[in-house]
Amino acid sequence: MLQLSANEIDRVIEMAWEDRTPFEAIYHQFKITEAEVIMLMRKELKPSSFRMWRKRVQGRKTKHSKLRVFDKGRFKCSRQKNISRNKISKR
Protein backbone atom coordinates (compact mmCIF):
# COMPACT_ATOMS: atom_id res chain seq x y z
CA MET A 1 0.00 0.00 0.00
CA LEU A 2 1.13 3.52 -0.70
CA GLN A 3 2.23 5.80 2.09
CA LEU A 4 -0.63 8.19 2.77
CA SER A 5 -0.64 11.42 4.73
CA ALA A 6 -2.98 11.85 7.68
CA ASN A 7 -5.29 14.00 5.52
CA GLU A 8 -5.39 11.34 2.79
CA ILE A 9 -6.15 8.60 5.33
CA ASP A 10 -9.00 10.70 6.71
CA ARG A 11 -10.39 11.23 3.20
CA VAL A 12 -10.17 7.51 2.34
CA ILE A 13 -12.03 6.65 5.56
CA GLU A 14 -14.66 9.27 4.78
CA MET A 15 -15.11 7.92 1.24
CA ALA A 16 -15.30 4.34 2.53
CA TRP A 17 -18.12 5.29 4.94
CA GLU A 18 -20.12 7.04 2.20
CA ASP A 19 -22.80 4.76 0.78
CA ARG A 20 -22.64 6.02 -2.78
CA THR A 21 -18.85 6.18 -3.16
CA PRO A 22 -17.68 2.95 -4.82
CA PHE A 23 -14.34 1.34 -4.05
CA GLU A 24 -13.40 2.03 -7.66
CA ALA A 25 -13.59 5.80 -6.99
CA ILE A 26 -11.24 5.38 -4.03
CA TYR A 27 -8.86 3.40 -6.25
CA HIS A 28 -9.08 6.03 -9.01
CA GLN A 29 -8.14 8.84 -6.64
CA PHE A 30 -5.71 7.13 -4.23
CA LYS A 31 -4.61 3.92 -6.06
CA ILE A 32 -5.79 1.79 -3.10
CA THR A 33 -7.58 -1.49 -3.80
CA GLU A 34 -10.68 -2.64 -1.94
CA ALA A 35 -8.59 -5.08 0.11
CA GLU A 36 -6.20 -2.28 1.06
CA VAL A 37 -9.14 -0.06 2.07
CA ILE A 38 -10.38 -2.87 4.32
CA MET A 39 -6.91 -3.23 5.88
CA LEU A 40 -6.70 0.54 6.39
CA MET A 41 -10.15 0.64 8.01
CA ARG A 42 -9.24 -2.27 10.29
CA LYS A 43 -6.05 -0.47 11.35
CA GLU A 44 -7.52 3.02 11.82
CA LEU A 45 -10.96 2.30 13.33
CA LYS A 46 -11.90 0.94 16.72
CA PRO A 47 -12.79 -2.79 16.48
CA SER A 48 -16.50 -2.14 17.03
CA SER A 49 -16.53 0.62 14.39
CA PHE A 50 -14.74 -1.62 11.92
CA ARG A 51 -17.27 -4.44 12.47
CA MET A 52 -20.14 -1.99 12.00
CA TRP A 53 -18.59 -0.66 8.78
CA ARG A 54 -17.94 -4.15 7.38
CA LYS A 55 -21.50 -5.23 8.14
CA ARG A 56 -22.76 -2.09 6.45
CA VAL A 57 -20.74 -2.32 3.21
CA GLN A 58 -20.58 -6.07 2.75
CA GLY A 59 -22.64 -6.92 -0.32
CA ARG A 60 -23.81 -3.31 -0.75
CA LYS A 61 -24.41 -2.70 -4.44
CA THR A 62 -23.56 0.98 -4.25
CA LYS A 63 -19.99 0.23 -3.13
CA HIS A 64 -19.17 -1.67 -6.35
CA SER A 65 -19.51 0.07 -9.72
CA LYS A 66 -20.23 -3.17 -11.59
CA LEU A 67 -23.20 -3.98 -9.33
CA ARG A 68 -24.78 -0.54 -9.56
CA VAL A 69 -27.81 0.16 -11.70
CA PHE A 70 -28.36 3.68 -12.99
CA ASP A 71 -31.95 3.95 -14.13
CA LYS A 72 -32.16 7.72 -13.76
CA GLY A 73 -28.50 8.63 -14.10
CA ARG A 74 -25.94 9.12 -11.37
CA PHE A 75 -26.78 10.79 -8.09
CA LYS A 76 -24.58 13.69 -7.07
CA CYS A 77 -25.03 15.56 -3.84
CA SER A 78 -25.25 19.32 -4.26
CA ARG A 79 -22.46 19.68 -1.68
CA GLN A 80 -20.12 17.26 -3.47
CA LYS A 81 -17.22 18.83 -5.32
CA ASN A 82 -16.04 17.61 -8.68
CA ILE A 83 -13.29 15.04 -8.41
CA SER A 84 -10.79 15.34 -11.21
CA ARG A 85 -7.87 13.29 -9.96
CA ASN A 86 -7.33 15.93 -7.29
CA LYS A 87 -5.86 14.90 -4.00
CA ILE A 88 -7.69 16.33 -1.04
CA SER A 89 -10.49 18.72 -1.93
CA LYS A 90 -10.90 21.72 0.33
CA ARG A 91 -14.20 22.20 2.11
Biopython code that builds the backbone (N, CA, C, O; Angstrom):
import numpy as np
from Bio.PDB.StructureBuilder import StructureBuilder

atoms = [
    (1, "MET", "N", (0.839, -1.172, 0.000)),
    (1, "MET", "CA", (0.000, 0.000, 0.000)),
    (1, "MET", "C", (0.886, 1.238, 0.000)),
    (1, "MET", "O", (1.975, 1.247, 0.574)),
    (2, "LEU", "N", (0.396, 2.270, -0.652)),
    (2, "LEU", "CA", (1.131, 3.525, -0.703)),
    (2, "LEU", "C", (1.173, 4.185, 0.666)),
    (2, "LEU", "O", (0.319, 3.936, 1.516)),
    (3, "GLN", "N", (2.161, 5.017, 0.864)),
    (3, "GLN", "CA", (2.228, 5.796, 2.087)),
    (3, "GLN", "C", (1.274, 6.974, 1.924)),
    (3, "GLN", "O", (1.393, 7.744, 0.970)),
    (4, "LEU", "N", (0.341, 7.116, 2.839)),
    (4, "LEU", "CA", (-0.635, 8.193, 2.767)),
    (4, "LEU", "C", (-0.428, 9.155, 3.922)),
    (4, "LEU", "O", (-0.031, 8.758, 5.018)),
    (5, "SER", "N", (-0.701, 10.418, 3.662)),
    (5, "SER", "CA", (-0.635, 11.418, 4.727)),
    (5, "SER", "C", (-1.860, 11.252, 5.625)),
    (5, "SER", "O", (-2.793, 10.524, 5.288)),
    (6, "ALA", "N", (-1.847, 11.923, 6.753)),
    (6, "ALA", "CA", (-2.983, 11.854, 7.680)),
    (6, "ALA", "C", (-4.257, 12.383, 7.018)),
    (6, "ALA", "O", (-5.336, 11.828, 7.222)),
    (7, "ASN", "N", (-4.137, 13.451, 6.226)),
    (7, "ASN", "CA", (-5.294, 14.000, 5.518)),
    (7, "ASN", "C", (-5.842, 13.007, 4.500)),
    (7, "ASN", "O", (-7.057, 12.859, 4.365)),
    (8, "GLU", "N", (-4.949, 12.326, 3.785)),
    (8, "GLU", "CA", (-5.392, 11.344, 2.788)),
    (8, "GLU", "C", (-6.061, 10.155, 3.463)),
    (8, "GLU", "O", (-7.060, 9.646, 2.956)),
    (9, "ILE", "N", (-5.535, 9.703, 4.589)),
    (9, "ILE", "CA", (-6.151, 8.596, 5.334)),
    (9, "ILE", "C", (-7.548, 8.997, 5.784)),
    (9, "ILE", "O", (-8.490, 8.213, 5.672)),
    (10, "ASP", "N", (-7.682, 10.219, 6.296)),
    (10, "ASP", "CA", (-9.002, 10.704, 6.706)),
    (10, "ASP", "C", (-9.973, 10.727, 5.538)),
    (10, "ASP", "O", (-11.137, 10.358, 5.694)),
    (11, "ARG", "N", (-9.514, 11.151, 4.379)),
    (11, "ARG", "CA", (-10.388, 11.226, 3.196)),
    (11, "ARG", "C", (-10.779, 9.825, 2.722)),
    (11, "ARG", "O", (-11.930, 9.604, 2.344)),
    (12, "VAL", "N", (-9.848, 8.887, 2.737)),
    (12, "VAL", "CA", (-10.166, 7.512, 2.340)),
    (12, "VAL", "C", (-11.219, 6.931, 3.288)),
    (12, "VAL", "O", (-12.173, 6.296, 2.839)),
    (13, "ILE", "N", (-11.053, 7.145, 4.584)),
    (13, "ILE", "CA", (-12.029, 6.647, 5.562)),
    (13, "ILE", "C", (-13.389, 7.284, 5.316)),
    (13, "ILE", "O", (-14.412, 6.602, 5.364)),
    (14, "GLU", "N", (-13.407, 8.575, 5.057)),
    (14, "GLU", "CA", (-14.659, 9.271, 4.780)),
    (14, "GLU", "C", (-15.334, 8.696, 3.530)),
    (14, "GLU", "O", (-16.542, 8.458, 3.528)),
    (15, "MET", "N", (-14.558, 8.477, 2.478)),
    (15, "MET", "CA", (-15.113, 7.921, 1.244)),
    (15, "MET", "C", (-15.607, 6.493, 1.456)),
    (15, "MET", "O", (-16.622, 6.095, 0.885)),
    (16, "ALA", "N", (-14.892, 5.720, 2.275)),
    (16, "ALA", "CA", (-15.302, 4.337, 2.533)),
    (16, "ALA", "C", (-16.616, 4.289, 3.294)),
    (16, "ALA", "O", (-17.411, 3.374, 3.078)),
    (17, "TRP", "N", (-16.871, 5.248, 4.180)),
    (17, "TRP", "CA", (-18.119, 5.291, 4.942)),
    (17, "TRP", "C", (-19.293, 5.743, 4.089)),
    (17, "TRP", "O", (-20.434, 5.384, 4.379)),
    (18, "GLU", "N", (-19.037, 6.527, 3.037)),
    (18, "GLU", "CA", (-20.119, 7.041, 2.199)),
    (18, "GLU", "C", (-20.763, 5.892, 1.425)),
    (18, "GLU", "O", (-20.070, 5.072, 0.822)),
    (19, "ASP", "N", (-22.074, 5.844, 1.449)),
    (19, "ASP", "CA", (-22.797, 4.763, 0.783)),
    (19, "ASP", "C", (-22.622, 4.778, -0.731)),
    (19, "ASP", "O", (-22.481, 3.722, -1.348)),
    (20, "ARG", "N", (-22.630, 5.936, -1.319)),
    (20, "ARG", "CA", (-22.635, 6.019, -2.775)),
    (20, "ARG", "C", (-21.253, 6.154, -3.403)),
    (20, "ARG", "O", (-21.148, 6.310, -4.620)),
    (21, "THR", "N", (-20.205, 6.098, -2.612)),
    (21, "THR", "CA", (-18.853, 6.176, -3.164)),
    (21, "THR", "C", (-18.313, 4.767, -3.346)),
    (21, "THR", "O", (-18.019, 4.089, -2.361)),
    (22, "PRO", "N", (-18.178, 4.313, -4.593)),
    (22, "PRO", "CA", (-17.680, 2.946, -4.818)),
    (22, "PRO", "C", (-16.186, 2.828, -4.537)),
    (22, "PRO", "O", (-15.450, 3.814, -4.552)),
    (23, "PHE", "N", (-15.763, 1.599, -4.281)),
    (23, "PHE", "CA", (-14.342, 1.344, -4.049)),
    (23, "PHE", "C", (-13.516, 1.739, -5.268)),
    (23, "PHE", "O", (-12.349, 2.107, -5.135)),
    (24, "GLU", "N", (-14.112, 1.664, -6.446)),
    (24, "GLU", "CA", (-13.403, 2.033, -7.662)),
    (24, "GLU", "C", (-13.028, 3.512, -7.657)),
    (24, "GLU", "O", (-11.973, 3.882, -8.172)),
    (25, "ALA", "N", (-13.887, 4.368, -7.077)),
    (25, "ALA", "CA", (-13.589, 5.802, -6.986)),
    (25, "ALA", "C", (-12.415, 6.039, -6.042)),
    (25, "ALA", "O", (-11.574, 6.903, -6.292)),
    (26, "ILE", "N", (-12.361, 5.274, -4.965)),
    (26, "ILE", "CA", (-11.235, 5.385, -4.034)),
    (26, "ILE", "C", (-9.952, 4.952, -4.738)),
    (26, "ILE", "O", (-8.908, 5.587, -4.587)),
    (27, "TYR", "N", (-10.037, 3.866, -5.509)),
    (27, "TYR", "CA", (-8.862, 3.404, -6.250)),
    (27, "TYR", "C", (-8.425, 4.453, -7.276)),
    (27, "TYR", "O", (-7.234, 4.726, -7.424)),
    (28, "HIS", "N", (-9.389, 5.032, -7.975)),
    (28, "HIS", "CA", (-9.077, 6.027, -9.009)),
    (28, "HIS", "C", (-8.342, 7.225, -8.418)),
    (28, "HIS", "O", (-7.418, 7.750, -9.039)),
    (29, "GLN", "N", (-8.741, 7.659, -7.230)),
    (29, "GLN", "CA", (-8.135, 8.837, -6.637)),
    (29, "GLN", "C", (-6.864, 8.533, -5.845)),
    (29, "GLN", "O", (-5.916, 9.318, -5.876)),
    (30, "PHE", "N", (-6.835, 7.396, -5.133)),
    (30, "PHE", "CA", (-5.709, 7.126, -4.235)),
    (30, "PHE", "C", (-4.883, 5.890, -4.606)),
    (30, "PHE", "O", (-3.869, 5.614, -3.965)),
    (31, "LYS", "N", (-5.303, 5.148, -5.628)),
    (31, "LYS", "CA", (-4.610, 3.921, -6.055)),
    (31, "LYS", "C", (-4.556, 2.887, -4.924)),
    (31, "LYS", "O", (-3.534, 2.233, -4.717)),
    (32, "ILE", "N", (-5.673, 2.751, -4.196)),
    (32, "ILE", "CA", (-5.793, 1.789, -3.100)),
    (32, "ILE", "C", (-6.891, 0.803, -3.469)),
    (32, "ILE", "O", (-8.013, 1.215, -3.763)),
    (33, "THR", "N", (-6.590, -0.478, -3.458)),
    (33, "THR", "CA", (-7.581, -1.489, -3.797)),
    (33, "THR", "C", (-8.592, -1.659, -2.667)),
    (33, "THR", "O", (-8.396, -1.153, -1.562)),
    (34, "GLU", "N", (-9.663, -2.371, -2.956)),
    (34, "GLU", "CA", (-10.678, -2.637, -1.938)),
    (34, "GLU", "C", (-10.072, -3.358, -0.737)),
    (34, "GLU", "O", (-10.376, -3.021, 0.407)),
    (35, "ALA", "N", (-9.227, -4.336, -0.989)),
    (35, "ALA", "CA", (-8.585, -5.082, 0.109)),
    (35, "ALA", "C", (-7.725, -4.157, 0.962)),
    (35, "ALA", "O", (-7.692, -4.288, 2.185)),
    (36, "GLU", "N", (-7.026, -3.219, 0.316)),
    (36, "GLU", "CA", (-6.197, -2.275, 1.064)),
    (36, "GLU", "C", (-7.057, -1.295, 1.870)),
    (36, "GLU", "O", (-6.676, -0.892, 2.969)),
    (37, "VAL", "N", (-8.217, -0.915, 1.321)),
    (37, "VAL", "CA", (-9.139, -0.057, 2.073)),
    (37, "VAL", "C", (-9.610, -0.793, 3.325)),
    (37, "VAL", "O", (-9.675, -0.206, 4.406)),
    (38, "ILE", "N", (-9.937, -2.072, 3.180)),
    (38, "ILE", "CA", (-10.376, -2.869, 4.322)),
    (38, "ILE", "C", (-9.271, -2.940, 5.371)),
    (38, "ILE", "O", (-9.536, -2.776, 6.562)),
    (39, "MET", "N", (-8.038, -3.183, 4.938)),
    (39, "MET", "CA", (-6.914, -3.225, 5.884)),
    (39, "MET", "C", (-6.724, -1.879, 6.579)),
    (39, "MET", "O", (-6.473, -1.829, 7.783)),
    (40, "LEU", "N", (-6.844, -0.786, 5.818)),
    (40, "LEU", "CA", (-6.703, 0.544, 6.390)),
    (40, "LEU", "C", (-7.803, 0.809, 7.423)),
    (40, "LEU", "O", (-7.537, 1.339, 8.502)),
    (41, "MET", "N", (-9.027, 0.437, 7.085)),
    (41, "MET", "CA", (-10.150, 0.644, 8.009)),
    (41, "MET", "C", (-9.951, -0.186, 9.282)),
    (41, "MET", "O", (-10.211, 0.292, 10.386)),
    (42, "ARG", "N", (-9.492, -1.420, 9.123)),
    (42, "ARG", "CA", (-9.240, -2.273, 10.289)),
    (42, "ARG", "C", (-8.178, -1.657, 11.200)),
    (42, "ARG", "O", (-8.281, -1.724, 12.425)),
    (43, "LYS", "N", (-7.151, -1.054, 10.580)),
    (43, "LYS", "CA", (-6.049, -0.469, 11.347)),
    (43, "LYS", "C", (-6.461, 0.840, 12.029)),
    (43, "LYS", "O", (-6.071, 1.090, 13.170)),
    (44, "GLU", "N", (-7.238, 1.669, 11.344)),
    (44, "GLU", "CA", (-7.520, 3.022, 11.818)),
    (44, "GLU", "C", (-8.765, 3.129, 12.711)),
    (44, "GLU", "O", (-8.852, 4.039, 13.536)),
    (45, "LEU", "N", (-9.721, 2.216, 12.555)),
    (45, "LEU", "CA", (-10.964, 2.304, 13.328)),
    (45, "LEU", "C", (-10.892, 1.462, 14.591)),
    (45, "LEU", "O", (-10.084, 0.539, 14.694)),
    (46, "LYS", "N", (-11.746, 1.793, 15.547)),
    (46, "LYS", "CA", (-11.898, 0.940, 16.720)),
    (46, "LYS", "C", (-12.506, -0.376, 16.239)),
    (46, "LYS", "O", (-13.217, -0.381, 15.235)),
    (47, "PRO", "N", (-12.248, -1.495, 16.925)),
    (47, "PRO", "CA", (-12.786, -2.787, 16.478)),
    (47, "PRO", "C", (-14.305, -2.783, 16.276)),
    (47, "PRO", "O", (-14.797, -3.350, 15.300)),
    (48, "SER", "N", (-15.042, -2.160, 17.177)),
    (48, "SER", "CA", (-16.504, -2.143, 17.029)),
    (48, "SER", "C", (-16.928, -1.306, 15.820)),
    (48, "SER", "O", (-17.887, -1.656, 15.133)),
    (49, "SER", "N", (-16.226, -0.210, 15.558)),
    (49, "SER", "CA", (-16.532, 0.621, 14.393)),
    (49, "SER", "C", (-16.208, -0.117, 13.103)),
    (49, "SER", "O", (-16.952, -0.029, 12.126)),
    (50, "PHE", "N", (-15.094, -0.846, 13.103)),
    (50, "PHE", "CA", (-14.737, -1.624, 11.918)),
    (50, "PHE", "C", (-15.788, -2.685, 11.634)),
    (50, "PHE", "O", (-16.196, -2.856, 10.485)),
    (51, "ARG", "N", (-16.238, -3.408, 12.672)),
    (51, "ARG", "CA", (-17.273, -4.442, 12.468)),
    (51, "ARG", "C", (-18.565, -3.827, 11.942)),
    (51, "ARG", "O", (-19.217, -4.404, 11.072)),
    (52, "MET", "N", (-18.937, -2.664, 12.463)),
    (52, "MET", "CA", (-20.145, -1.987, 12.001)),
    (52, "MET", "C", (-20.000, -1.589, 10.529)),
    (52, "MET", "O", (-20.935, -1.752, 9.746)),
    (53, "TRP", "N", (-18.838, -1.071, 10.158)),
    (53, "TRP", "CA", (-18.592, -0.664, 8.775)),
    (53, "TRP", "C", (-18.629, -1.864, 7.841)),
    (53, "TRP", "O", (-19.252, -1.809, 6.780)),
    (54, "ARG", "N", (-17.959, -2.959, 8.232)),
    (54, "ARG", "CA", (-17.937, -4.154, 7.379)),
    (54, "ARG", "C", (-19.342, -4.710, 7.186)),
    (54, "ARG", "O", (-19.706, -5.108, 6.079)),
    (55, "LYS", "N", (-20.123, -4.740, 8.245)),
    (55, "LYS", "CA", (-21.500, -5.227, 8.138)),
    (55, "LYS", "C", (-22.300, -4.336, 7.195)),
    (55, "LYS", "O", (-23.143, -4.809, 6.432)),
    (56, "ARG", "N", (-22.022, -3.060, 7.263)),
    (56, "ARG", "CA", (-22.758, -2.092, 6.453)),
    (56, "ARG", "C", (-22.416, -2.190, 4.971)),
    (56, "ARG", "O", (-23.317, -2.120, 4.134)),
    (57, "VAL", "N", (-21.138, -2.349, 4.622)),
    (57, "VAL", "CA", (-20.740, -2.316, 3.208)),
    (57, "VAL", "C", (-20.700, -3.687, 2.546)),
    (57, "VAL", "O", (-20.677, -3.775, 1.318)),
    (58, "GLN", "N", (-20.691, -4.746, 3.327)),
    (58, "GLN", "CA", (-20.576, -6.073, 2.747)),
    (58, "GLN", "C", (-21.802, -6.371, 1.878)),
    (58, "GLN", "O", (-22.931, -6.390, 2.367)),
    (59, "GLY", "N", (-21.566, -6.600, 0.610)),
    (59, "GLY", "CA", (-22.640, -6.919, -0.315)),
    (59, "GLY", "C", (-23.444, -5.718, -0.775)),
    (59, "GLY", "O", (-24.411, -5.885, -1.520)),
    (60, "ARG", "N", (-23.081, -4.519, -0.360)),
    (60, "ARG", "CA", (-23.814, -3.308, -0.751)),
    (60, "ARG", "C", (-23.529, -3.009, -2.215)),
    (60, "ARG", "O", (-22.374, -2.859, -2.612)),
    (61, "LYS", "N", (-24.580, -2.925, -3.009)),
    (61, "LYS", "CA", (-24.411, -2.704, -4.437)),
    (61, "LYS", "C", (-23.799, -1.348, -4.759)),
    (61, "LYS", "O", (-23.081, -1.215, -5.750)),
    (62, "THR", "N", (-24.070, -0.359, -3.949)),
    (62, "THR", "CA", (-23.556, 0.979, -4.254)),
    (62, "THR", "C", (-22.056, 1.104, -4.037)),
    (62, "THR", "O", (-21.461, 2.083, -4.488)),
    (63, "LYS", "N", (-21.426, 0.156, -3.368)),
    (63, "LYS", "CA", (-19.986, 0.228, -3.128)),
    (63, "LYS", "C", (-19.179, -0.431, -4.253)),
    (63, "LYS", "O", (-17.949, -0.410, -4.224)),
    (64, "HIS", "N", (-19.856, -1.009, -5.232)),
    (64, "HIS", "CA", (-19.174, -1.667, -6.345)),
    (64, "HIS", "C", (-19.789, -1.184, -7.655)),
    (64, "HIS", "O", (-20.972, -1.415, -7.907)),
    (65, "SER", "N", (-19.004, -0.524, -8.479)),
    (65, "SER", "CA", (-19.513, 0.066, -9.716)),
    (65, "SER", "C", (-20.191, -0.956, -10.621)),
    (65, "SER", "O", (-21.196, -0.641, -11.260)),
    (66, "LYS", "N", (-19.665, -2.161, -10.684)),
    (66, "LYS", "CA", (-20.229, -3.170, -11.587)),
    (66, "LYS", "C", (-21.592, -3.671, -11.135)),
    (66, "LYS", "O", (-22.354, -4.192, -11.950)),
    (67, "LEU", "N", (-21.919, -3.525, -9.851)),
    (67, "LEU", "CA", (-23.195, -3.980, -9.333)),
    (67, "LEU", "C", (-24.255, -2.881, -9.328)),
    (67, "LEU", "O", (-25.427, -3.150, -9.066)),
    (68, "ARG", "N", (-23.855, -1.664, -9.612)),
    (68, "ARG", "CA", (-24.784, -0.537, -9.555)),
    (68, "ARG", "C", (-25.653, -0.471, -10.785)),
    (68, "ARG", "O", (-25.220, -0.813, -11.886)),
    (69, "VAL", "N", (-26.872, -0.032, -10.598)),
    (69, "VAL", "CA", (-27.810, 0.161, -11.695)),
    (69, "VAL", "C", (-28.175, 1.638, -11.711)),
    (69, "VAL", "O", (-28.591, 2.195, -10.695)),
    (70, "PHE", "N", (-28.017, 2.268, -12.874)),
    (70, "PHE", "CA", (-28.356, 3.680, -12.993)),
    (70, "PHE", "C", (-29.562, 3.819, -13.917)),
    (70, "PHE", "O", (-29.413, 3.959, -15.131)),
    (71, "ASP", "N", (-30.750, 3.778, -13.332)),
    (71, "ASP", "CA", (-31.950, 3.952, -14.132)),
    (71, "ASP", "C", (-32.185, 5.417, -14.491)),
    (71, "ASP", "O", (-32.628, 5.727, -15.596)),
    (72, "LYS", "N", (-31.890, 6.303, -13.567)),
    (72, "LYS", "CA", (-32.159, 7.725, -13.759)),
    (72, "LYS", "C", (-30.879, 8.535, -13.814)),
    (72, "LYS", "O", (-30.917, 9.747, -13.599)),
    (73, "GLY", "N", (-29.766, 7.919, -14.092)),
    (73, "GLY", "CA", (-28.496, 8.630, -14.101)),
    (73, "GLY", "C", (-27.858, 8.594, -12.725)),
    (73, "GLY", "O", (-28.439, 8.071, -11.774)),
    (74, "ARG", "N", (-26.682, 9.142, -12.626)),
    (74, "ARG", "CA", (-25.938, 9.117, -11.371)),
    (74, "ARG", "C", (-26.463, 10.164, -10.416)),
    (74, "ARG", "O", (-26.896, 11.238, -10.831)),
    (75, "PHE", "N", (-26.423, 9.847, -9.135)),
    (75, "PHE", "CA", (-26.780, 10.793, -8.091)),
    (75, "PHE", "C", (-25.543, 11.581, -7.712)),
    (75, "PHE", "O", (-24.459, 11.014, -7.578)),
    (76, "LYS", "N", (-25.698, 12.875, -7.540)),
    (76, "LYS", "CA", (-24.584, 13.687, -7.065)),
    (76, "LYS", "C", (-25.143, 14.687, -6.067)),
    (76, "LYS", "O", (-26.035, 15.475, -6.380)),
    (77, "CYS", "N", (-24.617, 14.639, -4.898)),
    (77, "CYS", "CA", (-25.030, 15.556, -3.841)),
    (77, "CYS", "C", (-24.657, 16.977, -4.244)),
    (77, "CYS", "O", (-23.605, 17.204, -4.843)),
    (78, "SER", "N", (-25.519, 17.929, -3.914)),
    (78, "SER", "CA", (-25.254, 19.324, -4.260)),
    (78, "SER", "C", (-24.016, 19.857, -3.549)),
    (78, "SER", "O", (-23.413, 20.828, -4.007)),
    (79, "ARG", "N", (-23.628, 19.232, -2.431)),
    (79, "ARG", "CA", (-22.455, 19.678, -1.683)),
    (79, "ARG", "C", (-21.175, 18.986, -2.130)),
    (79, "ARG", "O", (-20.090, 19.328, -1.659)),
    (80, "GLN", "N", (-21.291, 18.021, -3.030)),
    (80, "GLN", "CA", (-20.120, 17.262, -3.471)),
    (80, "GLN", "C", (-19.349, 18.052, -4.516)),
    (80, "GLN", "O", (-19.933, 18.572, -5.468)),
    (81, "LYS", "N", (-18.053, 18.140, -4.338)),
    (81, "LYS", "CA", (-17.221, 18.829, -5.318)),
    (81, "LYS", "C", (-16.855, 17.868, -6.434)),
    (81, "LYS", "O", (-16.893, 16.649, -6.267)),
    (82, "ASN", "N", (-16.502, 18.439, -7.572)),
    (82, "ASN", "CA", (-16.045, 17.613, -8.675)),
    (82, "ASN", "C", (-14.707, 16.990, -8.325)),
    (82, "ASN", "O", (-13.825, 17.654, -7.782)),
    (83, "ILE", "N", (-14.561, 15.716, -8.638)),
    (83, "ILE", "CA", (-13.290, 15.036, -8.413)),
    (83, "ILE", "C", (-12.635, 14.840, -9.767)),
    (83, "ILE", "O", (-13.155, 14.129, -10.627)),
    (84, "SER", "N", (-11.510, 15.465, -9.942)),
    (84, "SER", "CA", (-10.794, 15.344, -11.206)),
    (84, "SER", "C", (-9.354, 14.985, -10.920)),
    (84, "SER", "O", (-8.428, 15.736, -11.226)),
    (85, "ARG", "N", (-9.187, 13.797, -10.314)),
    (85, "ARG", "CA", (-7.871, 13.292, -9.955)),
    (85, "ARG", "C", (-7.160, 14.223, -8.980)),
    (85, "ARG", "O", (-5.936, 14.186, -8.851)),
    (86, "ASN", "N", (-7.945, 15.066, -8.288)),
    (86, "ASN", "CA", (-7.332, 15.927, -7.294)),
    (86, "ASN", "C", (-7.019, 15.106, -6.064)),
    (86, "ASN", "O", (-7.577, 14.026, -5.868)),
    (87, "LYS", "N", (-6.148, 15.604, -5.255)),
    (87, "LYS", "CA", (-5.857, 14.904, -4.004)),
    (87, "LYS", "C", (-6.956, 15.274, -3.025)),
    (87, "LYS", "O", (-8.092, 14.842, -3.215)),
    (88, "ILE", "N", (-6.693, 16.008, -2.044)),
    (88, "ILE", "CA", (-7.693, 16.333, -1.039)),
    (88, "ILE", "C", (-8.417, 17.620, -1.461)),
    (88, "ILE", "O", (-7.792, 18.658, -1.678)),
    (89, "SER", "N", (-9.734, 17.527, -1.570)),
    (89, "SER", "CA", (-10.490, 18.721, -1.927)),
    (89, "SER", "C", (-10.788, 19.542, -0.684)),
    (89, "SER", "O", (-11.119, 18.991, 0.366)),
    (90, "LYS", "N", (-10.672, 20.821, -0.799)),
    (90, "LYS", "CA", (-10.905, 21.724, 0.325)),
    (90, "LYS", "C", (-12.397, 21.837, 0.557)),
    (90, "LYS", "O", (-13.189, 21.761, -0.383)),
    (91, "ARG", "N", (-12.777, 22.018, 1.806)),
    (91, "ARG", "CA", (-14.204, 22.199, 2.112)),
    (91, "ARG", "C", (-14.485, 23.636, 2.376)),
    (91, "ARG", "O", (-15.628, 24.000, 2.653)),
]
sb = StructureBuilder()
sb.init_structure("model")
sb.init_model(0)
sb.init_chain("A")
sb.init_seg("    ")
for serial, (resi, resn, name, xyz) in enumerate(atoms, 1):
    if name == "N":
        sb.init_residue(resn, " ", resi, " ")
    sb.init_atom(name, np.array(xyz, "f"), 0.0, 1.0, " ", f" {name:<3s}", serial, name[0])
structure = sb.get_structure()
